[in-house]
Amino acid sequence: MINDNVIDIAKNLINRRSVTPEDEGCQEAMKAFLATLGFENETMVFEDTTNLWSRRNQQGPVLCFAGHTDVVPSGPESAWKTPPFTATEVGEYLHGRGAADMKGSLAAMLVATREFVRDYPHHKGSIAYLITSDEEGPFINGTTRVIDTLEARNEKIDWCIVGEPSSTNDVGDIVKNGRRGSLTGDLTVKGIQGHVAYPHLAKNPVHIATDALSELASAHWDNGNDFFPPTSFQISNIHAGTGAGNVIPGELKVCFNFRFSTEVTNDILIARVTEILDKHKLDYNIDWTFNGQPFLTDTGALLEATQHAIASVCKRPTTLSTAGGTSDGRFIAPTGAQVIELGPVNATIHKIDECVKMADLETLADIYYAIMVRLLA
């Protein structure tokens, strides 16, 4: 792997069946590669999750590449045109689970770093890698635990490039410079179970919760801003009943999620939901899962270097976006780091026959290299 090109390195990683939280030796391969470039590797294992913190030099500023070696399950392997855990070239594309999300990005990072260190062995500051095997899963023993460790010893990241597949049509056409916050509520509305023929002896939680749920679904939470769309509320799961057609259910369970802008906080949203539920005099309980605050990098050296690198390598500008789901950037940004997400085209991520254009990985490596030159040369 040491002298391989970006495609060979991507194949090496894709061939490892690293379904969350398994790493299957991906990080060991990365450690061996980075060690030859003068990086000091530190493995951090928390519960079932393997994490890597690797750093070259000890002075600041610190430019960190962040990513994950774990992938989502393949689904039925018989549905794939090629084996999901055997990297396969099909025309100009490289197929395999993780090709786009995000083993291709990891390969591009490694090659860019190798070329940069060879060209600038006495570069300014430090280069670091923060790699986890728990990004696609519960995300509780991965990046967030590594950041807690780094914060405890006052080891700071100044600039962070997360290799999530940010691009839409062409590599580098979209850069994520922030993400919305995420808050999940698991609501249980209590009623009284009974026979459908005797509704006066029961209390149907589906009926009594309908108005409250309708109000939540139609509520206006904020107007968003120049970087974020308005906050959205979506019911993702709803269940009531025993399965029998003649039984009034005793409780209703509703799972909903907010994707929220910087115009509100999780505390504000929780207070408003509670106010609406109480107004409708429901007997309920609710459990909240806070998945992360919104974050935004709207100015700074990292964003400028990234825009300059894409213009230089791709000969076109890029578009900044905060759309989409969450990423591990939400754990890194609160430390004060400037964070962007830049990776390959995301059209096939998590799908059957996930693939990436091989030329895009080479272009991505060139962009990463140009960012490093701009910041650390």
N, C-alpha and C positions, 0 to 999 in steps of 0.2 A: 504493500500500500504506500510505502514511503515515497517512491518516485512516480507513482501512477498519475494519470491525468484525471480530470474531474469525472469523466464517465466511468472509469474503472473504480474510482473510490465510491461513487454512488452505487454501482453494482455490488461492491463488497458489503455495503450497509443494507441494501435492499434484500440481499440474499439471507439475511438474518431475521428469523421469525420473532421480531421484538414487539409482540402485542402487549399493550399496557397491562401490568407495570414492568414487563420483562424487557431487558436490554440486550440479552443474547450476545454479549461481547462487543457490541457497537462502540461503547465508550472505551473499552480496552484498546480497540483498533485506533480510535482517535487519540488516546493517550500516547500510544507508541509513535504515531505520526508527529504529534506536537512536541514530544520529548526531544526529537531530533532537531527541533527548531529552537531549543533553549527554554521551553515551557516547564514550569513546575506543576505537577499534577497532584490534585487532592481529591480523592474519592470520598463522597459523603453518602452514607447509606442511612436512610430513615425508614424504619419499618420494612415495607416490601419494595421500596423505591431506591434505585441507584442513581446518584447524581455525580456530576463532574464539575469541579472548579479548577480551571487551568489558567496559569498566568505567566506571561513573559515580562520580566522586569518588575520592579517594585515601586517605581516613582509614578506620579500622576502626570497628566490625566490618564484615565483608564477607558479604553475603547473595548467594549465587551460584545462578543457574538453570543447570542442566546438561542437555544433551540431544544429539540427533543428527539430522542432516538426511538421512542415508542410510537406505535401505529395503531390504528383501529383494526378490529377484526376484518378479515377479507370477505366475509359472507361466504356463500356456497362457492367453493373453488371450482366446481364443474361449470359455473357460469362464466368464468374468466376465459378469455381467448388464449392466454398464456398463464402458467402457474404464478400465483400472486407473490410467492416468496422466492421466485427465480427471476432475477432481472433479465429482461429479454428485449433486444433491439427489434423493433418493428418499423421498418422504413426509417424515418427521421426521429422516431420517438423511442423513449426508454420506458418499458412497461414494468409494473410491479407495485405492490403496496408500499407506500411511503415515497414513491418516486417524486411526487410533487409536495407531499406533506409528511415530513420535510427533510428526507434524507438527501434529496438533490441539493437543497440549500446547504446542508452540512458539508457536502462534498465541495461545493463552490467556496464556502468559507475557508476550508482547509487549504485548497489550492491557492486561493488569493493570499492567505496568510503566508504560505510557503514562499510565494514569489515576492511578496513584500519584504519579508525578513531577509531573503537573499539579496534583494536590491538595496535595502536600507537596514543593515545589521545593527546600526547604532541609532535607531529611530528614537524619537521623543516618546515619553510616557510609557504606558504598558498596554499590551494586548491581552485580553482574557477571553475565556470560554466558560459559559454557564449552561450546562447540558443536563437534562433530566430524562427519566423514563416514565414520568407520570404527568404528561400534559394532556393526553387524550382521555385520561381517567378522572379519578376523584380530585386530582391536583392538590392534595393536602400534604403530601410528603415530598414534593418536588421543589420547584423553583422557590416557592414561598419559604420553605425550610432553609434552603441555601441562603436566601436573602437575610433571614433572621440570624443565621450564623455570621454572615459577613457584617451585618449591622452591629452585632454584639462585640465584634473586634474592630469596629470603626474602619472597615475596609469598603471603600466607596467606588461605585461605578459612575463615571461621568457621562459617557455616551454608550448607548446600547442599540445594537441592530438585532432584531428578532427575525429569524428566517422564515416566518410564516408565509405561505403562498399568497401574496398580496395582489399580484398582477391579474388583469382581466383578459386582455386580448394579446398583449405583447409584454415580454418581461420588462419591468420598470415603468409600465404605463400608469400604475397606481402605487402610491406609497401610503401606508397607513401611518398617520402621525398622531393617532389617538384611538381610543375605543370607548364605547358607552359602558356605563356601569350595569351590573346585573344583580337583581334581587328576586328571589323566588319565595313565594308564600304557599304553604300547604294548609289549606283551610278545611276544617270539619264543622259542618253545621248540624246541630243535634235536633232530632225530632222525636216522635213516638211511633214505633212500629205497630202496625195493626192490619186488619183485614180491609181490603178495598171496598167491601160492601158496607163497612161501618166506619166511614171516614170521621164521624163525630167522636169516635173513641181513639182516634190516632191523630198524629200531627206530621204532615208530610214536609220534610225539610227541603225537598226540591221546589215545592210551591212557595214556601215562605222565603226562600233565598233568591228567587228569580228576580225580584225588583232590585235587590242589592247588587247582584251580579250584573244586571243590565246597567245600573248606574256606574259601576266600576269600569265596564267595557266602553261606556260612552264618555267617561270623564275626560276633561282637558287638564293635563298635568303640567305642561309648560309649553312655551313656544319654540324651544330649542334656541340655537344661536348660529353664528356664522360657521361653526365647525360641526355642530351636532344637530340632527333632526329632533323634533319634539319627542319627549318620552312616550314610550308605547307600553300598553298593558295587554297581555295576551293570556287567555286560558289555554293551558296545554293538555290538561287531563281532568276528567270529571267522571265521578262514579257514584251510583246509589243503587240500592236494591239487593235482593237476595237471588235474583234470577227467576223468581216465580212471578207470574203475572197477576196474582191475586193478593200480593203483600205490599202494603205501604212501607217504604223504607224507614229505618230508624235514624239514619244519618246520611248526609251528603258530603262527599270528599271532592274538593276542587284544588287543583294545582295551577298556579298562575305565575307569570314572570313579568317583571319590568326590565326593559332596557332603557336606561335613563341617561340624560344629558348632564352637563355640569351646571345646569340651572336649578337642579334639585339635589337632595341627598337621600340616602336610604332612610334616615330618620324622618325626613319630611314625608316620604312616601308611606312609611309605616303608620305615621300619625293620621294621614288622610284616609288610608284604607280602614283603620280602626274607627275613625269618625263615621264613615259611611256605613259600616257594619253595625255599629251601635245605634245609628239613627233608625235603622230598620228593625231594631229590637230583636236581633237574632241571638240564639243561644249557641255559642261557637267557641272554638279555640283555634289558634293559628300558630304554626311554627315557621320561622323565617330562616332562610339560608342566604347569607350575604356573600355573593360571588366576586365582588370587586367594585371599587369606585371607578368612575370614568377618569381617563387621563388624557392629556393633550400636550404635544410638543409643537407649539405654533411658531417658534423662532429658535435661533441658536445655531451653533457651529455644526452640529450633526445634520440638521435639516438642510442647511446651506451646502454642506459637503455632499450630501446625497443628491440633491437637485443638480449640483454641478457635475457630479460623476455620471448621472444618467444622461444629461445633456451631452457630455463629452463622449461617452461610449455609444449611446443609442441615437445620437443626433436628433433628439426631440425632447421636449419638456415632459415632466411628469405631473400627474394630478394627485393632490393630497385628499385623503378620505379618512373618515372615522367610522364608516359603515361596517356591517358584519358583526360577528360574534365577539367573544372575549379572547384574550390571549394571555400568556404569562407576562406580557409587558405590564399588566395591571399590578403585579407584585414588585416590579422593578422601579416603575415611575415614582411611587410614593417616597422613595429614598432620596429624590432630588435629581435623578438621572434624566437626561434627555433620551427619549425612546422612540424609535421608528420601527415599522415592520416592512421588510422588503424581501420578496421571494418570487418564485416562478408563477406561472399562470395557474389559477385555482379551479379551472373548469372541471377537472376529474377527481378532485380530492374527496376521499371517503367513498368513492364510487367503485363499482365493478370496472376492471380494466383501467385503473388509475395509471396515468402516464404523464411524461413531461418531454418536451422537445429537447433533444440533446444539445442543440446549438444554444438554447436558452440558458442551460447550466453554464456553458462556457461564457456567455455574455454576463450572466450573474456574477461569476467569479471576477470578470473584468471590472464590473461596477464596484464590488466589494474592495477590490484592490485600489481603485481610484479614490474611494472614500478614505481608505487608510493613508494614502499618499497625501491627500488634502489635510488630514487631521494630525498625522504623526510624523511625516517625513521632515 
